[in-house]
Amino acid sequence: MQAEFFFSEEQKAAIAVTIAEVESRTAGEVAIMVVDQSDTYPESRILAGILLGGIGATVVTDRWFADSLWTFLPLAIGLALFAGWSVKHLPAVKRFFIPKARLEHMVREQALQSFYEKGLYKTREASGVLFFISLFERRVWILADKGIYAKIPQQALQEHATAIAQGIKGGNAATALCHEIGRVGEILARHFPARPDDTNELSDEVMLA
């Protein structure tokens, strides 16, 4: 599913309301971003092409062409190209050829890049928190500014990200996201209580890449 259509309009409205409620109790600023994927992972298509093409060509030449090398080579190349192209359009298969560590690394990297590209670091007290959802990887990363990290460790925030990811897998993405925004909001309110002159520095709307 594309990021643009991941949440319905009603769900987007509910998320915005949840953020507004949280920010009424804390000087912290919450932002949500959803992206299709954090990288194109070109190596996955190459690996899939070589592996699937080689296996396919081996089976065909062994069964019908008496293991002919001159049949195997062009067939392997053709099947490799076809398999690589096919994997591009089959996310579940493509993920199989990407190490989990690489998926997680790229989501973290994209979250960090988006944090700065969207200017989320420009809050008065360095108190921005980004809930970053990357659909292809099925990963969620919560990234905070230095003011937040001074009092709240990444591990504590990532526990909430894991809960959101589980909600996405269970088909309850919006509900899980709103719930965890509220829980993170409680932590922010303890460490960064609202101030009389607070202003809404970051948009409450779901952002796209």
Beta strands, then each sheet from edge to edge (+ up, - down):
strand 1: 29-35
strand 2: 128-134
strand 3: 139-144
strand 4: 207-208
sheet 1: 3+ 2- 1- 4-
end
